[in-house]
Amino acid sequence: MNKKKISEESVQDIINCLKNNGIAIFPTDTVYGIGTVYDNPKGIERIYEVKQRDKSKPIIALISDISHLGKLVSLEEENTGNISEIMEKYWPGELTIVFDKSKYNVAKDNTIGVRIPGNEILLRIIESCGGIVFTTSANISGEKSPAKIEDISYDILKKTDFILDGGPILNGVPSTVIKYSAGKISVLREGNIKTEEILKLFMKGRG
């Protein structure tokens, strides 16, 4: 188990780990995540195995900047202009948006969830790894999402190539998840960003 606290050296270590197709645990702005680079199907497979996660449950893509969104979804087909105000307000931040038409096969229904995290160190790591990291919370499927390393099952820790310890995450609340489909949005999971404020902004943008 290779676990280190955040430093210039450890940040470079986790970047090297991910770029060499490893899987790693890291702090986000919501909970601790486990991830791998977007072009590493074996790494994605390992994450499902380590988490004991059903293949029907998708993992999400963390991107370092909105310019990478077009690598994951067809922007023209999705007509993302309808939710541009939502992305501008809540990215970077605690909002995951699920799009219908993914360019990567990470869900059986061909959808993909995308988020830009608000953690500056994580953004630097993601950008250094090509701008996209596939990730999910670092817990055994069904268990509570971890807000600190001590919350993570030893079974996950011992099977992970690198662990970046950023201390306790004060938030500890998973992101709000919305689905954008056929020009409409629906809330799949409510976090700190509330349903009411998202719908209000969406209707305002369409008005």
Disulfide bonds with the S-S distance in Angstrom:
none
